[in-house]
């Protein structure tokens, strides 16, 4: 029996995933979680062996949540099921402890296959993501400085690219304006940009605009 927690703040998406699992197999016992607290409580109380997680459930803290699940429940496998592009976010998720990554645009059969593989302790990645993971182990990332951003810096970077002011970002993340200004300064330095205009141009040039918008829409 695969004991799985579906973790996504979107109720419709949770219902859809539950339907896929229950329609195609009786081998799943399913619980749902809509936020960090409910996810951690269910993992701890139901002896689950699989978490199907949308990192956008906790915008700006998805990677930290993966690490926390693995730290508190080492035997639980984490499968990322997300609308975020796997080539941009998959490598970081795998590094944080996830054992698989499936895009929400994939067929239902891919989700089922991934759940079965990951719950048994194996890895599940598309060929494209597997190549990115391999390259990241020894490849030169100097041409992609955004890869060096921390998760919070990446969140602030995305919000700035989407036109959010420092004051608005600080309000949404419940921190001070000074903290956001510090994150902005670090992002500018790491990405070798002089100002916000260059930061936005960087996002456009690297094809990151849609990903930035997806992160912001999660709020």
ChimeraX attribute file (.defattr): number of C-alpha atoms within 10 A of each C-alpha:
attribute: neighborCount
match mode: 1-to-1
recipient: residues
	/A:1	10
	/A:2	16
	/A:3	18
	/A:4	27
	/A:5	26
	/A:6	23
	/A:7	27
	/A:8	26
	/A:9	20
	/A:10	15
	/A:11	13
	/A:12	10
	/A:13	15
	/A:14	20
	/A:15	13
	/A:16	11
	/A:17	21
	/A:18	19
	/A:19	11
	/A:20	15
	/A:21	20
	/A:22	13
	/A:23	9
	/A:24	12
	/A:25	9
	/A:26	10
	/A:27	12
	/A:28	16
	/A:29	15
	/A:30	18
	/A:31	18
	/A:32	21
	/A:33	24
	/A:34	17
	/A:35	14
	/A:36	18
	/A:37	9
	/A:38	14
	/A:39	21
	/A:40	18
	/A:41	11
	/A:42	17
	/A:43	22
	/A:44	14
	/A:45	8
	/A:46	14
	/A:47	13
	/A:48	22
	/A:49	21
	/A:50	24
	/A:51	30
	/A:52	28
	/A:53	24
	/A:54	26
	/A:55	26
	/A:56	23
	/A:57	21
	/A:58	18
	/A:59	18
	/A:60	22
	/A:61	15
	/A:62	20
	/A:63	23
	/A:64	15
	/A:65	19
	/A:66	23
	/A:67	18
	/A:68	16
	/A:69	22
	/A:70	17
	/A:71	12
	/A:72	12
	/A:73	16
	/A:74	12
	/A:75	15
	/A:76	23
	/A:77	27
	/A:78	29
	/A:79	30
	/A:80	28
	/A:81	26
	/A:82	22
	/A:83	17
	/A:84	22
	/A:85	18
	/A:86	21
	/A:87	15
	/A:88	15
	/A:89	17
	/A:90	24
	/A:91	22
	/A:92	17
	/A:93	23
	/A:94	21
	/A:95	13
	/A:96	18
	/A:97	19
	/A:98	27
	/A:99	22
	/A:100	25
	/A:101	30
	/A:102	26
	/A:103	18
	/A:104	17
	/A:105	12
	/A:106	12
	/A:107	10
	/A:108	15
	/A:109	12
	/A:110	16
	/A:111	23
	/A:112	15
	/A:113	11
	/A:114	24
	/A:115	30
	/A:116	17
	/A:117	17
	/A:118	23
	/A:119	24
	/A:120	13
	/A:121	15
	/A:122	13
	/A:123	18
	/A:124	23
	/A:125	18
	/A:126	15
	/A:127	9
	/A:128	10
	/A:129	22
	/A:130	16
	/A:131	13
	/A:132	17
	/A:133	19
	/A:134	11
	/A:135	13
	/A:136	13
	/A:137	9
	/A:138	8
	/A:139	10
	/A:140	9
	/A:141	12
	/A:142	10
	/A:143	8
	/A:144	11
	/A:145	13
	/A:146	22
	/A:147	17
	/A:148	14
	/A:149	17
	/A:150	15
	/A:151	17
	/A:152	18
	/A:153	21
	/A:154	20
	/A:155	21
	/A:156	26
	/A:157	25
	/A:158	25
	/A:159	20
	/A:160	21
	/A:161	23
	/A:162	18
	/A:163	12
	/A:164	15
	/A:165	14
	/A:166	19
	/A:167	14
	/A:168	15
	/A:169	19
	/A:170	18
	/A:171	13
	/A:172	10
	/A:173	15
	/A:174	9
	/A:175	12
	/A:176	13
	/A:177	16
	/A:178	12
	/A:179	12
	/A:180	23
	/A:181	16
	/A:182	12
	/A:183	20
	/A:184	21
	/A:185	17
	/A:186	16
	/A:187	23
	/A:188	20
	/A:189	13
	/A:190	15
	/A:191	20
	/A:192	14
	/A:193	16
	/A:194	11
	/A:195	12
	/A:196	16
	/A:197	11
	/A:198	14
	/A:199	21
	/A:200	19
	/A:201	15
	/A:202	18
	/A:203	18
	/A:204	13
	/A:205	10
	/A:206	10
	/A:207	11
	/A:208	18
	/A:209	17
	/A:210	15
	/A:211	17
	/A:212	21
	/A:213	15
	/A:214	16
	/A:215	21
	/A:216	20
	/A:217	12
	/A:218	14
	/A:219	11
